[in-house]
Amino acid sequence: MKAVVIRKHGGPDVLSYEVIMNPTPKKGHVIVKVDYCAVNHLDIWVRKGLPGKKVSFPHILGCDICGTLVNDSGSFKKNEKVVVYPAVESGIPRVSYSIIGAFGKYQGGYAEFIQVPQQNIIKKPSWLSDEEACALNVSYLTAWNMLERSNCKKNDIMLIWGANSGVGSASILLAKAKGIQVITVASDMKKINQAKKLGADNIIDRSKSDIGSEVLKYTKNDGVDAVIDHVGAKTWPISLNVLKVGGKILACGTTTGSDATINIREFYSKEAQIIGAYLGTKSQLVSLHKFMKLKKIRPIIDSIYKLKDARHAHEKMDNGNQFGKIVLKI
Ligand SMILES: NC(=O)c1ccc[n+]([C@@H]2O[C@H](COP(=O)([O-])OP(=O)(O)OC[C@H]3O[C@@H](n4cnc5c(N)ncnc54)[C@H](OP(=O)(O)O)[C@@H]3O)[C@@H](O)[C@H]2O)c1
């Protein structure tokens, strides 16, 4: 089969388009013909390598998959369209699960075929195209998990970092559909205009403004009920600073680094909560499908690349030039 393989960590040039052996079916697993695989920042982390995280080479990236079942499996029939829930048992003490195509034992979806545990298969939402359906399993699921756990209600105010990111754009769409007021952050006019189209109520241009003061201005100094922070070290201090008493930081990413310094006194005197989110459960993915259908929400697709052009897709994400999901057509 054709696949994009990495044989070492590095820049986009380590993504190598090759012909390799098809996966052989194992007990309790199914083979899926991959139709589309969305690119996630996680793919960048795995490509570059992270301290203490092992990958056995050659490795195939890609955790956000929509495809076609190759054989009957349980209640699923051959040729049925499916999406893949990306979390699998990690087998590592105190680590709940690992992610397909990432730092675990499963190869990912930058390939014509993939082998996944049978229980990870979910029927593809019929009202979405294949390229849209593949985009929900990681960023949208994590955004949904964070929104649910924020307990934010209609008219509550939420700060969502990175309007253009997979997680940020998903969070804006889903939060607006729940009636939450959204303040978001973007870094240029193009991204600001796109964030407006998603329905964000206030958009802060981080290339020009002091984000903390702008958020306080928009909330009349009250602060926000919750912050969705996937940016990490550089944004955590601001996220805490703009939080109102009893507010929550929902944290899922470390794009700018994982060692943040925050003011502990500020943290406890605000009775703040910091909640970590790692994807979400399979049942949350199913409830996300239902919610998006009910609210007629379609995921934001930035661009579609051919599998052989995966390195260009990575270059685009490395440069932060996307708005929404970058998808590979396999
Ligand atoms: N825990 C989980 O289960 C989970 C799931 C999904 C994603 N994640 C993590 O969440 C993060 C986002 O993932 P993604 O796929 O959505 O990434 P992405 O599409 O590549 O977006 C990265 C975002 O970070 C913003 N950013 C970068 N530097 C910044 C700074 N100094 N200040 C403010 N914003 C900054 C970018 O904004 P500009 O373009 O405006 O610079 C962009 O919006 C990644 O770290 C990823 O690993 C975790």
The ligand as an SDF file (V2000), in Angstrom:
LIG
                    3D

 48 52  0  0  0  0  0  0  0  0999 V2000
   -5.1790   17.0280   24.8650 N   0  0  0  0  0  0  0  0  0  0  0  0
   -5.6970   16.6100   23.7290 C   0  0  0  0  0  0  0  0  0  0  0  0
   -6.3970   15.5870   23.6800 O   0  0  0  0  0  0  0  0  0  0  0  0
   -5.4750   17.4190   22.4930 C   0  0  0  0  0  0  0  0  0  0  0  0
   -6.3050   17.2710   21.3760 C   0  0  0  0  0  0  0  0  0  0  0  0
   -6.1100   18.1170   20.2730 C   0  0  0  0  0  0  0  0  0  0  0  0
   -5.0730   19.0530   20.2910 C   0  0  0  0  0  0  0  0  0  0  0  0
   -4.2610   19.1320   21.3820 N   0  0  0  0  0  0  0  0  0  0  0  0
   -3.1800   20.1360   21.4610 C   0  0  0  0  0  0  0  0  0  0  0  0
   -3.7890   21.4140   21.3400 O   0  0  0  0  0  0  0  0  0  0  0  0
   -2.9080   22.2900   20.6300 C   0  0  0  0  0  0  0  0  0  0  0  0
   -3.6300   22.8450   19.4260 C   0  0  0  0  0  0  0  0  0  0  0  0
   -3.8170   21.8190   18.4640 O   0  0  0  0  0  0  0  0  0  0  0  0
   -4.3480   22.1570   16.9950 P   0  0  0  0  0  0  0  0  0  0  0  0
   -4.2510   20.9230   16.1780 O   0  0  0  0  0  0  0  0  0  0  0  0
   -5.6260   22.8830   17.1160 O   0  0  0  0  0  0  0  0  0  0  0  0
   -3.1690   23.1880   16.5620 O   0  0  0  0  0  0  0  0  0  0  0  0
   -2.9980   24.2020   15.3790 P   0  0  0  0  0  0  0  0  0  0  0  0
   -4.1890   24.1150   14.4730 O   0  0  0  0  0  0  0  0  0  0  0  0
   -1.6350   24.0190   14.8240 O   0  0  0  0  0  0  0  0  0  0  0  0
   -3.0330   25.6550   16.1060 O   0  0  0  0  0  0  0  0  0  0  0  0
   -2.0300   26.2070   16.9000 C   0  0  0  0  0  0  0  0  0  0  0  0
   -2.5920   27.5230   17.4780 C   0  0  0  0  0  0  0  0  0  0  0  0
   -1.7210   28.0540   18.4550 O   0  0  0  0  0  0  0  0  0  0  0  0
   -1.7610   29.4800   18.3340 C   0  0  0  0  0  0  0  0  0  0  0  0
   -0.5590   30.0750   18.9050 N   0  0  0  0  0  0  0  0  0  0  0  0
    0.7200   29.7340   18.6330 C   0  0  0  0  0  0  0  0  0  0  0  0
    1.5660   30.5190   19.3720 N   0  0  0  0  0  0  0  0  0  0  0  0
    0.7780   31.3500   20.1090 C   0  0  0  0  0  0  0  0  0  0  0  0
    1.0410   32.3750   21.0520 C   0  0  0  0  0  0  0  0  0  0  0  0
    2.3040   32.7000   21.4120 N   0  0  0  0  0  0  0  0  0  0  0  0
   -0.0030   33.0310   21.5990 N   0  0  0  0  0  0  0  0  0  0  0  0
   -1.2660   32.7220   21.2430 C   0  0  0  0  0  0  0  0  0  0  0  0
   -1.5930   31.7480   20.3530 N   0  0  0  0  0  0  0  0  0  0  0  0
   -0.5760   31.0740   19.7950 C   0  0  0  0  0  0  0  0  0  0  0  0
   -1.8520   29.7020   16.8370 C   0  0  0  0  0  0  0  0  0  0  0  0
   -2.3310   31.0000   16.5750 O   0  0  0  0  0  0  0  0  0  0  0  0
   -1.7480   31.8730   15.3310 P   0  0  0  0  0  0  0  0  0  0  0  0
   -1.8690   31.0260   14.0730 O   0  0  0  0  0  0  0  0  0  0  0  0
   -2.6140   33.0620   15.3310 O   0  0  0  0  0  0  0  0  0  0  0  0
   -0.3180   32.1310   15.6710 O   0  0  0  0  0  0  0  0  0  0  0  0
   -2.8530   28.6070   16.4470 C   0  0  0  0  0  0  0  0  0  0  0  0
   -4.1500   29.1110   16.6000 O   0  0  0  0  0  0  0  0  0  0  0  0
   -1.6650   21.4700   20.2840 C   0  0  0  0  0  0  0  0  0  0  0  0
   -0.6930   21.7130   21.2770 O   0  0  0  0  0  0  0  0  0  0  0  0
   -2.1690   20.0290   20.3320 C   0  0  0  0  0  0  0  0  0  0  0  0
   -1.1510   19.1050   20.6060 O   0  0  0  0  0  0  0  0  0  0  0  0
   -4.4440   18.3280   22.4700 C   0  0  0  0  0  0  0  0  0  0  0  0
  1  2  1  0
  2  3  2  0
  2  4  1  0
  4  5  1  0
  4 48  2  0
  5  6  2  0
  6  7  1  0
  7  8  2  0
  8  9  1  0
  8 48  1  0
  9 10  1  0
  9 46  1  0
 10 11  1  0
 11 12  1  0
 11 44  1  0
 12 13  1  0
 13 14  1  0
 14 15  2  0
 14 16  1  0
 14 17  1  0
 17 18  1  0
 18 19  2  0
 18 20  1  0
 18 21  1  0
 21 22  1  0
 22 23  1  0
 23 24  1  0
 23 42  1  0
 24 25  1  0
 25 26  1  0
 25 36  1  0
 26 27  1  0
 26 35  1  0
 27 28  2  0
 28 29  1  0
 29 30  1  0
 29 35  2  0
 30 31  1  0
 30 32  2  0
 32 33  1  0
 33 34  2  0
 34 35  1  0
 36 37  1  0
 36 42  1  0
 37 38  1  0
 38 39  2  0
 38 40  1  0
 38 41  1  0
 42 43  1  0
 44 45  1  0
 44 46  1  0
 46 47  1  0
M  CHG  2   8   1  16  -1
M  END
$$$$
